[in-house]
Amino acid sequence: MAANTLLINLLKVLMILISAGWVSLWILKPTQLWTRKWKEAEDRSKTTVFGYYGLNFAVYTFPVIAVAILASIYLNLKQREPRRSQRRSSIAGFSNLLVVNPLLGIISAIEILAVSLFLLFLAWTFYTRISNDFKKLMPIKSLKLDLWQLKYLRVATRFGLLAEACLALLFLPILRGLALFRLLGVQFEASVRYHIWLGTAMIFFATIHGGSTLFIWGVSHHIQEEVWKWQKTGRIYLAGEIALVSGLVIWITALPQIRRKQFEIFYYTHHLYMVFLVFFLFHAGDRHFYWVFPGIFLFGLDKLLRIIESRPETCVLSARILPCNAVELILPKDPRLKYTPTSVIFVKIPSISKFQWHSFSVTSSSSVDDHTMSILVKCGGSWTSSLYHLMQTKIESDTNQQTTSIPIAVEGPYGPSSLSFLRYDRLLLVAGGSGITPFLSILQEITSPQSNSRFGFPTRIQLIFVVKKSQDICLLNSISPLILEKSAEQSHLKLRIFVTQERQSGEALGELLNVFSQVETMHFGTDSTKYAVNGLENSLWIAAIAGVSSVLFLVFLICFNHIFVPKEKKHSKASIEKNPSWVSDLLIISSFAIALLCSALVAAAMRWTKLKKKAPTIFQNQGKASLPSSSGPRGAIEEHEIHFGGRPNFQDIFSKFGNEMGGSNIGVLVCGPESMKETVAVLCRQKSHGFETGAAKKANFCFHSLNFDL
């Protein structure tokens, strides 16, 4: 145990040092000192077997890949630690200093600090570059520009560097298997918004860069000859224009107004990122590309590993249609697969769409069920509606359901690296509509006898569930035994339901649960596959693949450059023939593709070998626990509440819960509409007194936001 802790601390220090070194390079890059020293280093490296491309890769690209490899090893060691020793981060109090803005949403103090430092870095880069440019301003021979036009063109060029800095970080938040943000306790679905921020900033800077350049060409009457130019060396203008247009299409179709209503358009146009990256490389050149290459490299490797992970397909064991237009899918799971509550999986059902993947919160707990996992899908878009109609068609058809099968591909589950957010004295859970789904797994995990006896989870929990119609109460179906029988004895769970768009029906909560528990269950055939959901590969295995891929890329890049790029003749400057810049770009693309292909073949071979060694999975159509009748223990159900015709008064709820808990640390987990999250976040900020001292210590509310979809 001591050796494991020592190794974890050593990895922490190493990752911090490498990250600090990489950030320092970005800060020094705009200075004349770095430009001069780096030019000398490149000249010296040209005579070595690695060449300047090997030096650029080792200094600019590999540090981020190294951190990703070390992070995978770190998370693997961290999972071996007993959960009792996994404490909340010491910066939790600082991170809960919240700013609530209607435009930006809920932002923690740490996020504000990180964004501020990044903006400061962008300002430093821009100012330093422009200052140096204006000192050495020289006219362009091919363009006869006035002084103001020449200055404005330099400003436009430097905005391109700001877009490049955003692109360097753009892909890091959306990594899944090689997720760097898991080190910081940020889940994948939460880190997506950093990807959105960076993408918006990148397009903003790139549009100024491209639009201003076109403007200067236009006023100087050179736009016709420049806009279509694919020059032999230097910046390839046409490639930059193609990259900008494809980036704008991606950004526009990713706007919430389009993404939520026309998901298919968003999904398919987002794959234009491949066009954007290729033409960005041709436009910026290989030297600039090494700066942004780490995120691209890790994303490409992560994507391939996810494709391999989702093969082979498994099948749906059974489905339950709930009265509120929702479907619960039961999937087979390998008994050795363990995941944390609030985990998310991505699913693809080929009979609905052969290409679309959709994310859903896992509503089951691996501590409760070793052989199955479940997700809850509520109709809200075309894909979810198609799934609901598919299940209804299966029920209404005369064919035997046991003879039909529904293949499904699964990626994940992806979840937090620890359960630190559950290490509070008390929990206040606030859910709106489909936002209940992450809490279903939390409640099952907390109340399971195995987890509670080993990990000491909170014993006082209050769940606030806000729905529009009373029929949405059926979303609680999977935890109804807990609500009706076990809450008073084991988990001390108090449920408070608010039905906002209906009047009092005269029925008690127990009666409503019984009414809406009338679900239709279908069991499907499993002849189409013998595989269950196996989940992510071992973190050490992923780290090894990442290391092998980076080495292969460098080897192929060196070999291709020595084969296809002739050496410069040094005896005469006049005889030096510059190679077209796009030749080096093609060599990078080729080396990248071959390295990923080789790594994918190795990963696929290892996965199939692993699956073949496993005993064939025996699928059992296991039903959910049956709902107890209303004749069960009255004390358990009577402590719960249901309210009609209004929204919850969170001010009153917080005051009462805080007074009951005294000086406890209360974790507040919210999942639902943004307006609900903002309301709760403001109250958490107002009612937190964690830094106060005195005889009458008050409760400290710590805010956590969860997402049930992307």
HUKAUR-V871373 format. One record per helix or strand of 2 or more residues. SS is the DSSP state (2 for helix, 1 for strand). FROM is the first residue (numbers start at 0). LEN is the number of residues. If there is no record, write none. Layout:
ss: {SS/SS}
from: {FROM/FROM}
len: {LEN/LEN}
//
This chain:
ss: {2/2/2/2/2/1/1/2/2/2/2/2/2/2/2/2/2/1/1/1/1/1/2/2/1/2/1/2/2/1/2/1/2/1/2/2/2/2/1/2/1/2/1}
from: {1/31/50/82/91/97/104/108/146/171/180/187/222/236/255/262/285/313/325/343/357/371/381/400/406/419/425/432/448/459/469/492/508/519/538/572/580/633/640/649/664/673/699}
len: {28/14/30/3/4/4/4/27/24/3/4/32/5/17/4/22/24/9/8/5/5/7/15/3/8/3/7/15/7/8/22/7/7/4/26/3/33/5/4/12/7/14/6}
//
